[in-house]
Amino acid sequence: MKVLIHFLESTKLKILNCGEELPHIVEQTFNLQSEPIQSTQDSVDILPVVSLRCKQWPTVHDSLFDNFSKTLLDALSNRRILSYDERRELVGHLATYAYQFKPYPNKSERIEVCQELASRYPHLRNGIGGGIDGLEIKMLNKIKRIRQGDSSLEVRLNRNVGRVEGKKVPKFENINPKRGELNWAPPHLAGETFQSQEIHRRIMSDECQKEHSSQDRNKISTLMLITYSFRRERINAKIPISDIINEYPALFLYEEQLEEFERLTAVKIKTIFFDSVAVIGPILYDFFKKKKKTAEEKILLKSFEDACDGVDVATSVCKQSEFGIFILPNLLKENPDSFIDLIEYDGHTPEVLSSSPKIIAVGSLLEADYLIICEGEEISRTKSLSRAVCLLISFYYTLNLSFPVEIFNVLKFLQNGVLTIRGGVIPAKVSFQKMDITKNETQQEIYSISSQLPENKKFPTKVRWWHIDREMLRFKLHFFLFIGGLGTSLPYLTVFARDRIGLSASSVASILTPGQFLGVFAKNLLGFLTDYFNRLKAAITILIVLTVVLLFFLLPIPKIRNFQEEESMTKLELYSKKMHNRNTMCNLTKMNISSKNEYYTNLLCSLESYEEDPPECRKAFVTKRNRTLLNSNFPTYEGTHSYNRSDLTSFETEELNFFCSQCCDGTEDCYLISCSKNSKYNEEIKKEFVQFNTYQFWLFTGIVPIAIWCAGALFALSDTACCETVANTSADFGRQRLYGALGFGTMAPIGGLMYDYTDDYLLSWIVMGIMFALCLWNLWKMDLVQPQFSQNILKDVGKVLRNAEFLVFELGVLLNGIGGGMLWVYQVWFLTSIGASSLLCGLVQTVQNFLGVIPFMFYSSWFIKRVGHLNILSLSMAAYCIRFLFYSYLQDPWLTLPMEVVHGITYGLFYATVASYAKLSAKPGTEATTQSILFTTYEGLGSGLGCVVAGLGFDGIGGHQTFFYASIFFGCGMLVNIALTLLNSRQQKSIDETITC
């Protein structure tokens, strides 16, 4: 890398002091000597590759003692032994003095400084821990500590020194240039000011105005280095390209532009790019020949083959390399004219307005002048297509420009696929992001370059299964924290609704079902807005905050006071015993009284059983002989004992009538009875308690669905961000996503244990809040790869939805969503109803994730490649069938643990399959929307239907019967999905044969 310029010895330069006036530049003489870097066998310091300091090493060290303190000078003059602080001060002064000239002084120069000190104070030659040699070592150690705190460009580059083939070269700076935007600038060189910079710039500009043969290229290169930091500041200020051309014309020279790119990124583009194009260009050419081509592409290929007729083999291979780069947009289904616009030459240079750099080829194919145009300005010109493309990539970085949407994949491929190739060796995974070739809107083909590699390809070392990809470490932490936080609350949400708020199974189903149906629109809207505004990190942040705040709002909701049992009545013809005139009273047996001063129907009572009572009531009241008398305002009552007398309500009339109800255990019915006389009541009085009328129900209805929408959208957007990053790093999606299962499986039993221990959900909710806070901190440390932006999102999504295979996949996702909804909402409900504790419910989540989800997600890529996306959906439905059949006969809740391993298929493998298929089927710029469509079908429509079926089934026929009929449903669904998969594959085969013919 040439950022390390060793200044040329013969260059005559003079650096003006800050106080000198700006002269008129005609021909300025300078005197700057380069400093050859020496390496001695005795030196223990590193050999610097980069030398940027303009100060020369002094021949006389008169200023060495200028900054010595009076105490230190007195000690040295009096020849006394220096204290510890004085020795530190002395060594510090020596190191600082040398460092101002060179951050990497060699051993001879360090000894020279020590000898200068000893010449004034001879007693130091054999003192201070070894004399001159000991003092030099201490000085070196101090210089190293000074360098640790130095952030200058020279020190940063030399700090990253590595060895390649026995030579020292700077390592690639961790700048992470993903899309051409690099806005960092190094610190200014020592002694440089804006005034001196203006002088250097004008000298360089004048030199560039000369004829090419008369230019002093050494002077231009040196001045480009000196003005580097100031030039970066100007470029980062986003000034017009025309101003940059006027101020720094040398930047647009071919050699200087590549040098600038190396200074900026530490990548040797000049060497790497052309070697890589020579390897990868012919491969692209072979791809283009084999793929199905449009009429224009056939003409293009024919014209290229005609141009190659009669040329020798070497020239033909060279032309194939350039042609492979030329047709790269065609392979990636992007606009070729936005990359290289081929224009026939008519004697005039074309005027092209382009805000982003692009290539204009004036002439015939591969025999043209290649102009690079940006903001209507011609910034470079060359006769070689390879040179033009190399310059194009370089300009995006050196001018701090973003990759345009029209050729985003092309530039990203050149950046990741070409510039990462070393010595002609293609990396293990170099693949096109996605190439979909459509004919009559019926066929989609996916191409990959990884299968066609040169014979001398070197395979990388095989990564062990326990290897952790550090580049994706923050994604692993994100999934662990965010899904683990949900694990402390989400599995227990239905039990929370039942035990803490008092909702029934039907009420919970009536809340969650509409919420999940409406979530279909809400999640898709969030995905669309994320794609439209291209603000992925901000969207994830907002969703995390909303989810945790809404779940915390559930805690203050009080429990519903349910009086349904006390207030229910029905009719029955029943005669009471004959009573006396005004002293008659009823013999009543008290039952439930659970509320104060609410309704008179809170008092449930029954007549004492007599022979005339119905048989079922006689049987019911055999053991209920405790009697309680209702007393009125009359003083003549026998027995005045009652329970909570202030809460009992009696009705006083002239006839002294009492109204009470007789409840029979045998039929669980209650009968209204008058105690005043022989009477027959055929009138029905029914007063049912309805939970829909309570404010607790509506608070839960308003909070939980929105929280579930946010959590579902959070899953989809997190998966989108992970898929985008995985596409750039060749990592495996499943191996990142499994850390979510790790978090869920770890935190779910902890949440259940905290509930069992405290008999409250507050502590587990607090743990959830802490994990979400850490998730936010980690999110803002992440470098998310923004998905592409599509200018026609609705049109592109419409094309995806019209694909027959996609619709078959959607149906399979919907059926699996029904099973998922039944388990998410009612599995814990079912287990607790047959005697499971909260800890056991948490252990179920642990087994599901550790023994099911994690292994299947880890090997999800292997399964997808060998089984296929559609077949995995059928496999998942078969697993649901077996699982639900097992639940229908389950009596001991602990026996469910072995069966939970199947959750690895129904969720772990299934989830990775849906995310993978969404990424493959999505058009560029619609990734988040396509992910949202599939996952809302799963978590919205499918889960909502499953919630309805399970809620009605649990209240109507019980949990066991519900799961039995569900197993039959999924067995039939599996057969339907297999049939549709076979039918779709036959149609695709028929289309392929028709097109081939």
N, C-alpha and C positions, 0 to 999 in steps of 0.2 A: 504494500500500500504506500502510495506516494505522498500521503499526508505528512510524512516524516521528511521533509526536504532538508537535505544537507546543503547549506548554501554554497553556491558555486564560488570557487576561489577567485576566479578572474573577474567577477562582476564588480563594477565600480559603483558603489552606492554611498550615499550620505544621508543619514537620518537627521532632520532638523530638530532643534530644540523647540520646546513649546513656545518660547517667547519670540522666536524669529518670525518676521512678517512673511506672508505668502508671496513668493517671487513669481515673476512671469516665467513660465516654463518654456524654454526653447530646447536646451540640451543640458541636463543636470548631471554632474559627476558625483559619484558616490564611492565610498571606500569601505567595503565590508568584506572581511576575510572569513572564510568558512573555518569551522573547527573540526578537524578530523577526529573521529571517535576512536580512541585507543583502548586496547584491551591487553592487560598484562596478566601473566600467570599468577601474580600475587594478589590481584584484585579479588575481593570477595563480594563486590557489588555487581548488580546486573549490568549487562552491556546494553545501553539504550539504543533503540532503533530510531527513535524520533528525536530530533533536536530542533527546537523552535526558538530558543532564546537568541535575541539579537546582540546581547552584551558579550564582548570578548573577554577572555580570561586575562586578567591584568598581568603585566610583566613586573610591576613593582607594587607591593602591598602596603602602600602608605596609609590607607584608611582602615587597616585591620584593627587598630586600637581606638578608633574614634568613639565607640559605644561602650568601652569598658567603664565600669563604675569606679568611683574614687576609692572605695574600700578594696576592690580587686587590684587596682593599680598600686595602692600602698602595700598590699600583701606581696605582690610580685616584686616591687622595688626593694622591700626589706628582706626578701629572700626567706620569708617564713613559710611554714607548712600551711597549705591552703585548707580551709574547712570544707565540709561537704557541700555547702551551698556555694562557696566560692569556686569549687571545682566544677559544679554544674553550670555556673554562670560562664566560666571560661570556655568550656566545651560548647556551650550554646552559642557564644559569640563567634567562635571559629566556624561552626556549622552554618550559622546564618550568613556570615560573610561569604563563604564559598557558595552558598545556595543562591545568592542574588545574581551570581554570574552563570552558574550551571547547577541544575538539580541533580546531575549525575557526574560530579567530578571524579576523575579516575584516581588511582592510588598515588601516582606521582604528583598530581595537583594537590591532593590533600596533604601529602608530606611537605610539599612546598610551603603551604600555609603554616604548618607546624614549625618548620625550620625558620620561617620569618619571625615567629613568636620566640623561638629559642635564640635567635640572633640578638634580640634585645634583652632576653632574660636567660643567660646561659645555664643557670642552675636547673632549668627545666629539661635539659637534654637527658638527664638520668633520673628525673623525678616523675611524679604523678603516675605511678603505676606502670612503669616500663619505659619512661622517657618518650622520645619522639614516636616510636612504634605504638606504644600504648595510647598516646594521645590521639594518634591517627585513627585507631580502631574506635575509640570513644566518639571521635568526630563523625565517623561513618555511621555509627549507630544513631547518633542524633539526627543526621541528615535523613536517614530512613524514616525516623519518626516525623520529621517535618513533611516529607513527601506523602505520608499517610493522610495528612489533612489538606493536601494540595489538590484542588479540583481542576487545575489547568489542563488544556487539551494534551499538551506534551506528556504530562505525568499520567493522565488517564490512558493514553494509547500505549505507553511503555509498561504500564501496570498490567495490561492484558497481553503480555508477550507469551507466545506458545511456540512450539517447535514443529515444523513440517519439513520432512525430508532433510533434517539436519540444519535447516536455516531458521532463523528467528523471524517470525512475522507477527503482527498484531492479530489477536483473535477478533472475531466478529463482535462488534460492540452490541450490547444488549439494548438496542434502540427500538427494536420491534417495528420495523417499517412495513406495516401491513398494506397500506393503500397509497403510498407515495407521499404522505404528509409527514414531513420531518421539520419541526420548527425549533430545534435546539440550536444554540450558537455558543461557541467556545468563548472563554474570557479573552480580552484583548492582550496582545503582546506587551511585554514590559517596555515602558517608555513611549508607547504609541498614543497619540491623541487624535481627535477629529481633524485638527489642522494638518498634522503630518500625514494622516490617511488621505486627505484631499490631494496632497502633493503626490503621494504614491499613485493614487488613482489616475490623476491627470497625466503623469508620466507614462503609465501603462496604456492609457487611452491613445496618447500621441504615438506610442510605439506601434499600436495596432493599426493606425491609419496608414502606415508605410506599406509599400508593396511587400508581398509575402516573402520574396527572396531577400529583402533588406531588413526584415524584422529580427530583433535580437530575442530569440525564443527563451534563452536563459534568463534574461532580464524580465520578460513577461511572466515566466513561471515563478520567479522569486517574488515579484510584486503581487501576483495572485495569492501567494501564501501569506504575505504580510497583511494584505487587505482582507483576508478570509473572514475574520470575526466580524468586522464592520459590514462586509457584504452580506453575511447571513442575517444580520439585524435588519438590513434594508429589505431583503427578500421576505423575511418573516412578517414585515409590516404590510405585506400584500400590495406593494406598489405595482403599477402597470408594467407589463413586459417591455413596452417601449422605453420606459425609464431605465430599466435594468440594462437593456441593450446600449443605451447612450452612456450609462455610467461605467459599465463593465463589459465592453465588447469582447474582451478576451475569454469571458465565460462561455461564449458560444462557438469558440474554436473547438474542433474535434478533440484534440489531445487534452486541452484544458478542461473541457466538460467532463471527460472521463476521470481526470485527476480530481475534479471537484466531487464527483460521485464517490470516489474512494475516500476522500477526506471526510465526507459526510457519513458514510455507512460502513467504512472499513471493508468493503467488498471489492475484490479485484475484478471489476466488470470487464475490463478489456481482455483479460486472459480467459476468464470463465465463460463469458457469453459466446464467443466464437467457437471455442472448443465444444460447448454444449450444443450449439446450433448444428454443428457438423454431425453430431450423433443423433439428435432428436429430429432434425429436419426430414431426413429420409423416412423415418418412422411415420411422421405425420403425412408425408406424401403417400405412403402405402395405405394408410387409413383412408385417405381421400379417394384413392382409386377403388377401394373395396366397398365404400359406403354407397348407398343409393343417392343418386345426385339429381338435382333439378336440371332443367334444360340449360340454364345459364352456366351451371357448374360443369356440365358436360362440354360446353363450348370452351370454357376456361381451360379444362384439362386438355382438350384437343389442341388448343393454341400453344400450350406449354410443350406438349409432346412434339409438335411440329418445330418449335424453336430449338428443341434438343437434338433434332435429326442432324447427323453428320458431325457432331462434336465428339471429342475424345471422352474416355470414361471419367477421368478426373474432373473435367469441366461439367460433365453430366451430373456427377454426384454433388458437385458444388451448387449447381442450379437446382437440384432436387432439394437440397437443404434450404435454400432461399424460398423455393416455391412452397415447402412445407410450412414455413412461417407465414407466407403470404396468404394461404388458405386456412389459417388457424381460425379466423372468425366463422368461416363456413362450418367447420367441425363443431364449434361451440354455439352455433345457431345465434350468432350476433351479427350486427350490421357490418359488413366488410368495408363499406365506404367510410365508416367512422374510424377505421384503423388505417387502411391504405386506400386512397381514392385514386383510381387509375384514370388519367385524363390524356386524351390524344393531344400531341403538341401542335399548335396552330400558329406558332411564331410569337406568341405572347405568353408571358407568365400569368397563370390564372390568379385571380383575386379570390381568396377563400377566407371567410370569416369563421373562426373556430375559437371558442373560449378555452378549450383544452387542446394540448398538443396533438396533432395528427399528421400523417404522412400523405403528401401529394406526389404521386408518381406521374411525371410528365413524359409521355412517350409510349413505347410498346411494352408488353409484359417482360419483365426482367431486363429490359434494355431501356432504362429511363433515367432521368434526373429525379432524385428523391428529395423533395423539399419538406421540411418540418415547419408547420404553420401553427402559430398560437396567438390568439387575440388579434387575428388579422395581420400579424407580422411574420415574415420569414425569418426564423431564428437559426436555421442551419440548412445546408445543402450538401449532398454527397451523391456519388455514382453507384454506391453499393447498397443493396436492400438490407443486408445484415447490419451494416454500419448505421443505416437510418433507424432500424428497429432498436439497436443498442442505444443510440442517442435518444430515441423517444422515451425509453424506460428511464434513462438517466435524467432527462429533463423533468419528469414528474416528481423526482425527489429533490433535485437541486433547486427547482423553482417552487417547491412546497405546494404542489397541486394534487388534488384528489383525483382518483381514477374515475372517469366518466361512466355513467350507467350503461351506455351503448356498447362499450367494449370492456366492461369490468372483468368478465371471466378471462378474456384474452390477456389482459395485463396481469391479472393474478396468476394465470398459468405461466406466463413468462417469468414472473417474479419467483413463484414457488417451484415451478418445474424446471426452468432453465438456469436461473441464477443459483440454485442450490446444488447443481451438478458440479462435481469436482473431478477434474482429470478425465472427463468423458465417461464417468461412471454414473449411471442413472440410479437414483435412490430406489429403495425397495418398493415404494408406493408413489408413483407419479401417475395421477389419473385426472382425466377431465372432470370438472365439477359435475356437469350433466350435459349430455347432448341428446336431445330428443328430435329424431328425424320423423316428420309427420307427412303421410301421403294420404290424401282424401280423408283426413281427420280420423283415420282408423288405426294407424300403426305407430308404435312408439318404440324406438330402439335406444338402448343405453350402451355406449362404447367405453372402453377402458384401454389405457395405453400400457398398463402394468404387465400384460401378457406378452408383449413384443419387446424384448430387451436384447441388446447386443450380446454377442458371445462372450465378451470380456467383462460382463457385468459381475460385480463383486457383491455377494449377498451380505447384508449386515448380520451381526451376531444375533442369534435368536434370543429373544427376551423371555425370561422365565415368568411363570405365572404370578410369582409374588412381587414382580417388579412394579414399582409405583411411578407413573409418569408425572414427573414434577411439574411439567408445563401445564398439566390439567389438575394440579393439586387443589387450586381454589374452587374449581367446579365440584370436585369430590367433597370438599368442605361445605360448599353451598347446599348440595343435595342432602348431606348428613344433617346439617343444622335445620334447614327449612322443613324437610319431611320428618326428621326426628322430633322437632317441635310440635308438629301436627300429631305425632304419635302419642303424645301425652294427653290429648284432648279428643281428637276425632273419633277413635274407636269407641269412646264412651259417651258420645253425644246422644244417642238414643236412650241409653240407660240414664243419663243425666236428665233427659226430658221426662222419663218415667218416674224416677225416684225423687229428683229435686224439685221438679215443676209439677208433676202429677198428671202428665198426659198419657192417654191410652195409645195402643198400637195404631188404631185407625186415625187418631188425631195426628200422630207423628207422620203417618203416610200421607194424610191430607195436606200437611205442611211441606214435606220434602218433595212430593211428586210435582206439584205446580212449579216449585222453585227450580227443580232440575229441568223441567220442560222449558221454562223461561230462560234458564241458563244457556240453552242452545243458542238463543239470540244474543244474550249478553256476552258470552265467551267469544262468539264469532265477531261481534262488534269490537271487542277489545283487541282481538287478533288483527282485524282490519285496520283499526286506528294505529296499532303498533307498526304495521307494515307501511301505512300511509305517511306517518310522521317520522318513521325510522328512529324511534327513541326507545330502544329495547330496555336499557338499564333503568331509565326513569319509570317505565311501565312496571317493571318487576318490583321496583322500590315502592311504588304506590300500592300495589297489590299486597305486598308483605305487611305494610302498615295497616291497611284496611282490614285484612284478615285477623290480625292479632287484636286490634281494637274492638271489632265486632264480637269476637269470641269472649272477650272480657266483659262486654255488656250483658252477657247471659247471667253472670254471677249474681247481680242484685235482684233478679226476678224472683218474687216470693212464690211459695207453693200454692197451687189451687186447692181450695177447701171444697172437697167433693161431697155433696149431700145426696147423691143419686139414690143410695140405698134407703135413706130415711124418708124420701119424698115420693117414691114410686108407689102407685096404687093401681088397682084394677078392680073389676066388678065381680060380685058373686052374690047370689041370693042366699041370705043367711038370716035366721030368726034368732033374736036374743032371748034370754030367759025373762019370764014375766017378772016385773018389778012392782014394788009397793008404791003407794001414792006419792008423797012428797019426801019420804025418807029413803027412797030407793037409791042405791049406788051401784056402780059397776065394780066387779072384782077384776082388776086389770093386772096384767103382768108386764112390767117395764122391760123395754129392750134397749136399742141404741139411743143414746143422747150424747151428741158430740159437739154441739154448738150452743152458744148463748145468745138469747134475744134475737134470733134470726127469723124463723118461721114457726108457726104453731105445728106444722107438719114435721118439725124436727122430733116431736114426741111420737115414738112408735110404741103402740101398746096393743095388747090382744086380750080377747075375752078368755076367761078360764075355760078350759076344755070341758065340754059336757057331752053327754051321749048323743045329743042332737047335732053336734058339730060334724062336719064332714070327716070321713075316716082319716084322710091325710093330715088334717089339722089335729085330730086327736092324737095321732101318733107323734106329731111334731112337738106337742106341748106336754108330753108325759114327764119330761125332766125339767120343765120350766114352771115351778110352782111358787117362785118368789113373787109376792104380790105387793103392789104399791097402789095406794088410793089417791085419786085426785080430789082434793078438797076445794070447795067453793067458799063463798063468803058466809054461807050458813054455818052456824056454830055446832050443829048436830051432826057430826061425822064420826064414824067409827074408824079409827086408825088414821092418823095424820102423818105417818112417815112417808117421805118421798125423797128422791135423789135430786139434789140441786133444786130445791123448791122454787127459788127465784126464777129458774129457767122454764118451769112448767106453766103452761097456759091452759086455763079452763074457761069454758064458755057458760055464762050464767043467763038463763032465761026463766020465764015463769014456770016452765015445765021441768026445769032443772035437767036440761039435756047435756050429755057428754058425747063428744065425737072421738073415736079412737079407731085404730086399725089393727086387725088381727093378721099377723105374718106367720105363714106356715113353712117350716123347714123343708117339708117334702116337695113342695112345688115352688118355693121361693116367691110366692105371691102374697100380696097384702090385701086385706078386705076392709072396707069402710063399714063401721057398725055404729048404730045408735043405741045407747043404753037406756033410753027413756021409756020405751014401751015395745010391745010386739010390733015390729015393723018389717017391711020387706023392701030392700033397696036394690033396684035394678039399674040405678044410675052409675055411669062410669066416671070416675074422677081420676085423672092421670096427670101427674105433674113430673115430667122427666127433667133431670139435670143435664144441661148442654154445655160442654166445654167451649164451644165456639163463642159463647156470650161473655167469656172472661177476658180481661185485658192481658192476663199472662199468656194466653194462647196467641193473641195478636202480636204481642211483643216478640215471642219466640218466632212467629211467622215472619215478622219484619226483619229479624236479625240473621237467623240461620241460613235462609236461602242466599242472601247476599254474601255471607261469609263463605258458603260453599262455592258460589260463582267465582269469587276472588281466588280461593284456593285452587279451583280447577283451572282457571286461566293462568295462575302462577305455575302450575305443573306444565301447561302447554308452552308458555313463553320460556321457561327454564330449559325445557327440552329443545326448543328452537335455538336458543343461544348455544347450548351444548353441541347440537348438530352442526351449526355453522363453524364452531371452533374445531370440532372433530374433523370436518372436511378440510381444514387448513393444516392440521397437524398430523393427519393420518392415524389418529388415536381411535379407540373403539368406544362407541356410544354406550354399549351395555356395561362396560367396565367403569364408566363414570357414574352411570345411573344406579348401579347396585349399591353405591354408598348411601343413597336415599333409603333403600331397604335396610341397610345396616343401621341407620339412625332410627328408623321406624321400629325395627325389631328390638333395638336396645331400649328405647324410651317408652314403648307401650307397656311392658311389664312394670317398669319403674313408676309410670303414672298409675297403674292399677294398684301397686303396692302402697303408694302414697294415699290413695283413696281408702284402701282397707285399713290403713293405720290411723288416719285422721278422720275417717268417716265424712270427708268433705273434699270438694274438687278444687279448693282455692290453691293448695300447694302445687298441684300438677299444672294449674293454669299459670302460676308464677314461673315455674320451670320453662313452660312454653314461651312466655314473654322474654325470658333471658336468652333462650336459643334464637328467637327471632331477632333480637337486638344484635347478637353476634353475627347472624346471617346478613343483616344490613351492613355491618362493618366490613365483612368479607366481600360483599357484593361491590362496594365502592373501591375495593382494592383490585377487582378483577378487570382484565382487559378483554371486554366482550367484542367479538367480531360482529359488526352490524350486518344483518341480512341485506341483500340487494333491494333496491327500490324499483318497483314496477310502475310504470306510468299508466298501465291499463290493468289494474288489479282485478276488477270485476270481470273483464274479458278473459284474462288468463285463468282465473278461478273457474269461469264457465267452461273453458276448454277441458279442464281437469274433470269437472263433474259430468261432462258428456261422454267420458271414456267408460266403456262397458266394464272393463276389468275393475276400474275404481268403484263403480256402483256395486259390483259383486262383493268387493272388499268391504264397502260400507255396510252392506247387509250383514256380513259376518261380524263386523264390529258391533252392530246394533244388537244382535242376538247375544253376543258375549257380554254386552253392557247390561242386559236384563239379569244375567246371573251375577254380575258384579254388584248391581244395585241390591239384590236380595241379600248378599253377604255383608256388604258395607253397613246396611241399615239394621238388619235383623239377626245377624249371626250372634253378636254378643247378647242380644235380647233372648234368643233361643237358648243359648248356653246357660244364662242366669236362671231361666225358667225351669231348667232341669237340674239346678243345684250348683252351678259353677260359681266360684268366687271371682272377685275382680282380678286377683292375682293370676288365676287360671286363664281368664280372658286375655290378660297381658302376655302370658306364656304362649297362648295360641298365636298371637302376633309375632312373637319371637321365633317360633318354629316356622311359621309361614315365611318369614324374611330370611333367617339364617340358613335353613335347610331347603327352602324352596326358591325364593326370589333371587337371592344372591348367586347361587350356582348357575341358575338358568340365565340370568342376565349376563353373567361372566362369559358364558359360552353361547350367547345369543347369536353372534355373527356366524359361528359354526353351524348352528341349527338353521338359520335363515338361508345360508348358502346351500345346504343339503336338503332341506325340507321344502323351502319356498314359503312366501308370505301367506298365500291363500290356504295352503295345507296346514299351516300352524293354527289358523283360525278354526279349522275342523278339529284339530287335535285339542285345542282349548275347550271346545264344546263337548268333546268326549270326556274330558276331565271333569267338567261340570256335571255331566250325567252321572258318573261314578260317585262323585263327591256328594251330590244331593241324595242319591239312593242310600248312601251310608248314613247320612244325617236322619233319614226317615225311620231308621231302626235304632238310633242311638239313645241309650238311657243313661249311661255313665258318662258325664262330661269329660273325664280325663282320657277316655278312649279316643277323643277327637284329635289328639295331638299327632299321632302317626299320619292321619289322613291329610293334615294341613300341609304336608310336603307337596301335595298336588297344586297348591297355590303358586308354586314356581312356574307351572305351565299356564294356569288361568290368569296370572297377572305378570310375573316376571318376564317370561318369554313372549307373552302376548303384547305387553306394553312396548318392549323393544322392537317388536315386529311392526306395530302401528307407527311408531316414531320413524323407523327406517323407511317404511313405505311412503309416509307423508313427505319425507325429504326427497325421495326418488321421484315421486309423481308431481311435486310442486314445480310450477314455473318459476324462473328467477324473479325474486321480489315478492313472491306470494307464500313464502315458507311458513310464516306465522299464521296466515289465514288458513292454509291447508292443514296445518297441525290442529288448529282450532276446530275445523270442520270434523275431522276424524275423532278427536277426543271429546267433542261435545256430543257427537253421536253415541259415543261410548258412555260418557259420564252424565249426559243430559237426557237424551231420548231413551237410550237403553236402560240406564240406571233408574230413570223415573218410572218406566214401565215395571221394572223389577220391584221397585218400592211399592207401587200400587198393588201388584199381585201378592207380594209377601204380606203387606199390611192387612188386606182383606182376608187372605188365607189364614193368618195367625188369629184374627178375631173370629173368623167363621168356622174353620175346620181344624185349627190347631197347627202347631209348627211341624209336627211329624208328617201329617198328611200333605201339608203345603210342599215340603221338600220332596215327597214321593211323586206328586204330580209334576213338579218342576224337573225331576230327573227324566220323566217320560218326554217332556217338552224338549229338553236339550238333546236327547237321543234322536228325535225327529229332526231337530234343527241341524244336527251334524250331518245327517243324510242329505238334507236339502243343500247345505253348503258344499258338500262333495260333488253333488250333481251339477250345481252351477259352476263350480271350478272346472270340471271336465268339459262342460259345454262351452265355457269361455275359451279354454285352451284349444278346442277343436275349431272354433271360429277364427282364432288367431292363426292357426295352422292353415286354414283355408284361405285366409287373406294373404298370407305369405306366399302360398303357391300361386295365387292369382297374379300377384305383383311380379313374381319371378317370370311367369309366362309372358 
